[in-house]
Amino acid sequence: MSQFTDVFLQFIDGWGYYAVAILMALENACIPIPSELILGFAGYMIYAGRMTFTMAMVAGMVGGMLGSYFAYYVGHYGGRPFVDRYGKYFFVKKSHVDIAQEWFDKYGIKAVFFSRMLPVVRTFISLPAGFAHVDMKKFFFYTFIGSLPWTALILFIGMMLGEGWKVMMEVGHEISLAVAAAIVIICIVLYVQYKRKKKKRVH
């Protein structure tokens, strides 16, 4: 999809928040458009005073959630055979679906949360969740809380980098792993604090 990069950038430049929402929907519907490209450029637009952080965040989240739901329903009603047969026509690689499936098989519904910060898996995790017919409310919850920090952070980094926002395209995977590690550490710290407070209340 790299040959379409300029087209995507022109789309965002011309249509603003609508373009961000549409492209994020496509990315989360398993069309391999890097979110670092979409949100990174949106961050630059914030830096340039052509977007606001809040509205770009809303556009990114709305698009991401809609795309995730679409992928979930494809998996839910089409199943793995449908995706394997027709996915190639939409740039969906079987190997990428396999990686997402391995994550879901190992961690279950919680993978929908953690995978939103990881390369490749982030885009395709909705499919195995659909294959497994997971509860829609749980899918919404884990998708939302997983997508929120990623969307906000990439917008923020793009905004801070300004003219140099394209650096994210070169180190996108490293950013993903760093974000995932940070989220895991925060969750562990919060869990430990919770257990300590609970223990104090008991005594």
DRENFI-190698 format. One record per residue (C-alpha): residue in three letters; x, y, z; residue number from 0. Coordinates in nm, 4 decimals. Layout:
REM DRENFI-190698
@residu->ALA, east->X, north->Y, up->Z, num->NUM
...
//
This chain:
REM DRENFI-190698
@residu->MET, east->0.0000, north->0.0000, up->0.0000, num->0
@residu->SER, east->0.3046, north->0.2284, up->0.0210, num->1
@residu->GLN, east->0.2493, north->0.3415, up->-0.3390, num->2
@residu->PHE, east->-0.0723, north->0.5093, up->-0.2228, num->3
@residu->THR, east->0.0931, north->0.7117, up->0.0553, num->4
@residu->ASP, east->0.0709, north->1.0430, up->-0.1287, num->5
@residu->VAL, east->-0.2935, north->0.9757, up->-0.2141, num->6
@residu->PHE, east->-0.3754, north->0.9150, up->0.1534, num->7
@residu->LEU, east->-0.1920, north->1.2298, up->0.2613, num->8
@residu->GLN, east->-0.3726, north->1.4392, up->0.0009, num->9
@residu->PHE, east->-0.7020, north->1.2892, up->0.1162, num->10
@residu->ILE, east->-0.6340, north->1.3904, up->0.4774, num->11
@residu->ASP, east->-0.5076, north->1.7311, up->0.3675, num->12
@residu->GLY, east->-0.8270, north->1.7961, up->0.1730, num->13
@residu->TRP, east->-1.0922, north->1.6297, up->0.3869, num->14
@residu->GLY, east->-0.9486, north->1.6607, up->0.7355, num->15
@residu->TYR, east->-1.1344, north->1.4793, up->1.0117, num->16
@residu->TYR, east->-1.3562, north->1.2865, up->0.7683, num->17
@residu->ALA, east->-1.0493, north->1.1458, up->0.5955, num->18
@residu->VAL, east->-0.8917, north->1.0478, up->0.9289, num->19
@residu->ALA, east->-1.2102, north->0.8638, up->1.0303, num->20
@residu->ILE, east->-1.2446, north->0.6861, up->0.6944, num->21
@residu->LEU, east->-0.8807, north->0.5795, up->0.6739, num->22
@residu->MET, east->-0.8755, north->0.4600, up->1.0358, num->23
@residu->ALA, east->-1.1924, north->0.2610, up->0.9629, num->24
@residu->LEU, east->-1.0198, north->0.0988, up->0.6645, num->25
@residu->GLU, east->-0.7076, north->0.0240, up->0.8688, num->26
@residu->ASN, east->-0.9071, north->-0.1427, up->1.1440, num->27
@residu->ALA, east->-1.1119, north->-0.3291, up->0.8833, num->28
@residu->CYS, east->-0.7837, north->-0.5046, up->0.7933, num->29
@residu->ILE, east->-0.6817, north->-0.2877, up->0.4982, num->30
@residu->PRO, east->-0.3070, north->-0.2403, up->0.5640, num->31
@residu->ILE, east->-0.2874, north->0.1389, up->0.5864, num->32
@residu->PRO, east->-0.0406, north->0.2257, up->0.8688, num->33
@residu->SER, east->-0.2033, north->0.4149, up->1.1526, num->34
@residu->GLU, east->0.1346, north->0.5871, up->1.1993, num->35
@residu->LEU, east->0.0756, north->0.7426, up->0.8571, num->36
@residu->ILE, east->-0.2831, north->0.8488, up->0.9261, num->37
@residu->LEU, east->-0.2466, north->0.9695, up->1.2847, num->38
@residu->GLY, east->0.1093, north->1.0898, up->1.2398, num->39
@residu->PHE, east->0.0054, north->1.3242, up->0.9592, num->40
@residu->ALA, east->-0.3030, north->1.4273, up->1.1575, num->41
@residu->GLY, east->-0.0638, north->1.5140, up->1.4406, num->42
@residu->TYR, east->0.1316, north->1.7313, up->1.2009, num->43
@residu->MET, east->-0.1961, north->1.8987, up->1.0971, num->44
@residu->ILE, east->-0.2568, north->1.9775, up->1.4655, num->45
@residu->TYR, east->0.0943, north->2.1234, up->1.4851, num->46
@residu->ALA, east->0.0171, north->2.3358, up->1.1778, num->47
@residu->GLY, east->-0.3046, north->2.4636, up->1.3353, num->48
@residu->ARG, east->-0.5315, north->2.2944, up->1.0816, num->49
@residu->MET, east->-0.6846, north->2.0432, up->1.3235, num->50
@residu->THR, east->-0.7519, north->2.0276, up->1.6942, num->51
@residu->PHE, east->-0.6265, north->1.7409, up->1.9069, num->52
@residu->THR, east->-0.9735, north->1.6658, up->2.0449, num->53
@residu->MET, east->-1.1476, north->1.6437, up->1.7080, num->54
@residu->ALA, east->-0.8649, north->1.4429, up->1.5509, num->55
@residu->MET, east->-0.8860, north->1.2057, up->1.8472, num->56
@residu->VAL, east->-1.2621, north->1.1676, up->1.8045, num->57
@residu->ALA, east->-1.2259, north->1.1073, up->1.4309, num->58
@residu->GLY, east->-0.9555, north->0.8480, up->1.4841, num->59
@residu->MET, east->-1.1488, north->0.6630, up->1.7539, num->60
@residu->VAL, east->-1.4819, north->0.6659, up->1.5685, num->61
@residu->GLY, east->-1.3183, north->0.5381, up->1.2513, num->62
@residu->GLY, east->-1.1171, north->0.2774, up->1.4389, num->63
@residu->MET, east->-1.4185, north->0.1431, up->1.6259, num->64
@residu->LEU, east->-1.6326, north->0.1226, up->1.3110, num->65
@residu->GLY, east->-1.3569, north->-0.0591, up->1.1232, num->66
@residu->SER, east->-1.3036, north->-0.2990, up->1.4119, num->67
@residu->TYR, east->-1.6731, north->-0.3801, up->1.4227, num->68
@residu->PHE, east->-1.6751, north->-0.4450, up->1.0482, num->69
@residu->ALA, east->-1.3818, north->-0.6867, up->1.0777, num->70
@residu->TYR, east->-1.5483, north->-0.8542, up->1.3754, num->71
@residu->TYR, east->-1.8679, north->-0.9129, up->1.1785, num->72
@residu->VAL, east->-1.6731, north->-1.0473, up->0.8800, num->73
@residu->GLY, east->-1.5085, north->-1.2966, up->1.1113, num->74
@residu->HIS, east->-1.8319, north->-1.3703, up->1.2953, num->75
@residu->TYR, east->-2.0457, north->-1.4435, up->0.9901, num->76
@residu->GLY, east->-1.7861, north->-1.5401, up->0.7291, num->77
@residu->GLY, east->-1.5503, north->-1.7408, up->0.9442, num->78
@residu->ARG, east->-1.1891, north->-1.8265, up->0.8716, num->79
@residu->PRO, east->-1.2648, north->-2.0024, up->0.5376, num->80
@residu->PHE, east->-1.4256, north->-1.6836, up->0.3990, num->81
@residu->VAL, east->-1.1313, north->-1.4673, up->0.5086, num->82
@residu->ASP, east->-0.8748, north->-1.7104, up->0.3691, num->83
@residu->ARG, east->-1.0563, north->-1.7276, up->0.0376, num->84
@residu->TYR, east->-1.1388, north->-1.3620, up->-0.0233, num->85
@residu->GLY, east->-0.8991, north->-1.1709, up->0.2018, num->86
@residu->LYS, east->-0.6234, north->-1.1613, up->-0.0607, num->87
@residu->TYR, east->-0.8418, north->-0.9363, up->-0.2753, num->88
@residu->PHE, east->-0.8273, north->-0.6754, up->0.0029, num->89
@residu->PHE, east->-0.4527, north->-0.7058, up->0.0790, num->90
@residu->VAL, east->-0.5202, north->-0.9341, up->0.3779, num->91
@residu->LYS, east->-0.2354, north->-1.1838, up->0.4133, num->92
@residu->LYS, east->-0.3059, north->-1.5262, up->0.5581, num->93
@residu->SER, east->0.0181, north->-1.5059, up->0.7581, num->94
@residu->HIS, east->-0.1024, north->-1.1876, up->0.9294, num->95
@residu->VAL, east->-0.4327, north->-1.3494, up->1.0235, num->96
@residu->ASP, east->-0.2364, north->-1.6480, up->1.1586, num->97
@residu->ILE, east->-0.0348, north->-1.4182, up->1.3877, num->98
@residu->ALA, east->-0.3517, north->-1.2538, up->1.5211, num->99
@residu->GLN, east->-0.5112, north->-1.5965, up->1.5700, num->100
@residu->GLU, east->-0.2109, north->-1.7171, up->1.7710, num->101
@residu->TRP, east->-0.2402, north->-1.4146, up->1.9993, num->102
@residu->PHE, east->-0.6113, north->-1.4668, up->2.0479, num->103
@residu->ASP, east->-0.5693, north->-1.8400, up->2.1119, num->104
@residu->LYS, east->-0.3078, north->-1.7651, up->2.3756, num->105
@residu->TYR, east->-0.4664, north->-1.4700, up->2.5581, num->106
@residu->GLY, east->-0.8346, north->-1.4810, up->2.4639, num->107
@residu->ILE, east->-1.0454, north->-1.1658, up->2.4711, num->108
@residu->LYS, east->-0.7691, north->-0.9740, up->2.6541, num->109
@residu->ALA, east->-0.5609, north->-0.9961, up->2.3363, num->110
@residu->VAL, east->-0.8067, north->-0.7490, up->2.1814, num->111
@residu->PHE, east->-0.6784, north->-0.4917, up->2.4310, num->112
@residu->PHE, east->-0.3020, north->-0.5539, up->2.4272, num->113
@residu->SER, east->-0.2769, north->-0.6164, up->2.0526, num->114
@residu->ARG, east->-0.3983, north->-0.2639, up->1.9715, num->115
@residu->MET, east->-0.0459, north->-0.1462, up->2.0537, num->116
@residu->LEU, east->0.1401, north->-0.4127, up->1.8535, num->117
@residu->PRO, east->0.2531, north->-0.4266, up->1.4888, num->118
@residu->VAL, east->0.0402, north->-0.6369, up->1.2491, num->119
@residu->VAL, east->-0.1741, north->-0.7890, up->1.5260, num->120
@residu->ARG, east->-0.3327, north->-0.4499, up->1.5904, num->121
@residu->THR, east->-0.4950, north->-0.4501, up->1.2482, num->122
@residu->PHE, east->-0.6159, north->-0.8098, up->1.2387, num->123
@residu->ILE, east->-0.7147, north->-0.9053, up->1.5968, num->124
@residu->SER, east->-1.0837, north->-0.8321, up->1.5328, num->125
@residu->LEU, east->-1.1037, north->-1.1264, up->1.2917, num->126
@residu->PRO, east->-1.0234, north->-1.4073, up->1.5404, num->127
@residu->ALA, east->-1.2481, north->-1.2334, up->1.7937, num->128
@residu->GLY, east->-1.5237, north->-1.2648, up->1.5345, num->129
@residu->PHE, east->-1.4302, north->-1.6252, up->1.4563, num->130
@residu->ALA, east->-1.4723, north->-1.7025, up->1.8281, num->131
@residu->HIS, east->-1.8060, north->-1.5152, up->1.8529, num->132
@residu->VAL, east->-1.6886, north->-1.3260, up->2.1617, num->133
@residu->ASP, east->-1.9401, north->-1.1169, up->2.3521, num->134
@residu->MET, east->-1.9987, north->-0.7862, up->2.1703, num->135
@residu->LYS, east->-1.9935, north->-0.5753, up->2.4876, num->136
@residu->LYS, east->-1.6578, north->-0.7195, up->2.5908, num->137
@residu->PHE, east->-1.5248, north->-0.6724, up->2.2381, num->138
@residu->PHE, east->-1.6325, north->-0.3065, up->2.2447, num->139
@residu->PHE, east->-1.4774, north->-0.2496, up->2.5887, num->140
@residu->TYR, east->-1.1376, north->-0.4043, up->2.5118, num->141
@residu->THR, east->-1.1226, north->-0.2476, up->2.1665, num->142
@residu->PHE, east->-1.2003, north->0.0975, up->2.3051, num->143
@residu->ILE, east->-0.9545, north->0.0936, up->2.5968, num->144
@residu->GLY, east->-0.6852, north->-0.0556, up->2.3732, num->145
@residu->SER, east->-0.7341, north->0.1914, up->2.0882, num->146
@residu->LEU, east->-0.7604, north->0.5039, up->2.3054, num->147
@residu->PRO, east->-0.3985, north->0.5281, up->2.4301, num->148
@residu->TRP, east->-0.2549, north->0.4293, up->2.0905, num->149
@residu->THR, east->-0.4605, north->0.6894, up->1.9021, num->150
@residu->ALA, east->-0.3791, north->0.9645, up->2.1525, num->151
@residu->LEU, east->-0.0081, north->0.8841, up->2.1650, num->152
@residu->ILE, east->0.0495, north->0.8721, up->1.7892, num->153
@residu->LEU, east->-0.1384, north->1.2001, up->1.7446, num->154
@residu->PHE, east->0.0694, north->1.3549, up->2.0225, num->155
@residu->ILE, east->0.4000, north->1.2307, up->1.8793, num->156
@residu->GLY, east->0.3062, north->1.3569, up->1.5328, num->157
@residu->MET, east->0.2173, north->1.6929, up->1.6848, num->158
@residu->MET, east->0.5459, north->1.7119, up->1.8794, num->159
@residu->LEU, east->0.7574, north->1.6107, up->1.5785, num->160
@residu->GLY, east->0.5876, north->1.8680, up->1.3561, num->161
@residu->GLU, east->0.7688, north->1.8862, up->1.0229, num->162
@residu->GLY, east->0.9567, north->1.5677, up->1.1109, num->163
@residu->TRP, east->0.6472, north->1.3530, up->1.1677, num->164
@residu->LYS, east->0.7521, north->1.1064, up->0.8946, num->165
@residu->VAL, east->1.0144, north->0.9678, up->1.1320, num->166
@residu->MET, east->0.7314, north->0.7576, up->1.2756, num->167
@residu->MET, east->0.7016, north->0.5700, up->0.9480, num->168
@residu->GLU, east->1.0577, north->0.4469, up->0.9946, num->169
@residu->VAL, east->1.0292, north->0.3499, up->1.3609, num->170
@residu->GLY, east->0.6611, north->0.2537, up->1.3770, num->171
@residu->HIS, east->0.7213, north->-0.1001, up->1.5052, num->172
@residu->GLU, east->0.9598, north->0.0228, up->1.7740, num->173
@residu->ILE, east->0.6982, north->0.2762, up->1.8896, num->174
@residu->SER, east->0.4362, north->0.0010, up->1.9032, num->175
@residu->LEU, east->0.6544, north->-0.2222, up->2.1199, num->176
@residu->ALA, east->0.7486, north->0.0673, up->2.3484, num->177
@residu->VAL, east->0.3818, north->0.1620, up->2.3965, num->178
@residu->ALA, east->0.2855, north->-0.1995, up->2.4660, num->179
@residu->ALA, east->0.5659, north->-0.2332, up->2.7224, num->180
@residu->ALA, east->0.4627, north->0.0922, up->2.8919, num->181
@residu->ILE, east->0.0972, north->-0.0178, up->2.9105, num->182
@residu->VAL, east->0.1956, north->-0.3537, up->3.0624, num->183
@residu->ILE, east->0.4135, north->-0.1818, up->3.3247, num->184
@residu->ILE, east->0.1356, north->0.0640, up->3.4136, num->185
@residu->CYS, east->-0.1162, north->-0.2213, up->3.4475, num->186
@residu->ILE, east->0.1219, north->-0.4146, up->3.6742, num->187
@residu->VAL, east->0.1854, north->-0.1086, up->3.8933, num->188
@residu->LEU, east->-0.1870, north->-0.0338, up->3.9238, num->189
@residu->TYR, east->-0.2607, north->-0.3984, up->4.0066, num->190
@residu->VAL, east->0.0085, north->-0.4084, up->4.2768, num->191
@residu->GLN, east->-0.1232, north->-0.0842, up->4.4285, num->192
@residu->TYR, east->-0.4769, north->-0.2239, up->4.4245, num->193
@residu->LYS, east->-0.3661, north->-0.5441, up->4.6021, num->194
@residu->ARG, east->-0.1790, north->-0.3450, up->4.8667, num->195
@residu->LYS, east->-0.4783, north->-0.1201, up->4.9387, num->196
@residu->LYS, east->-0.7056, north->-0.4237, up->4.9557, num->197
@residu->LYS, east->-0.4682, north->-0.5941, up->5.1971, num->198
@residu->LYS, east->-0.4568, north->-0.2845, up->5.4217, num->199
@residu->ARG, east->-0.8375, north->-0.2704, up->5.4330, num->200
@residu->VAL, east->-0.8526, north->-0.6335, up->5.5417, num->201
@residu->HIS, east->-0.6129, north->-0.5663, up->5.8294, num->202
//
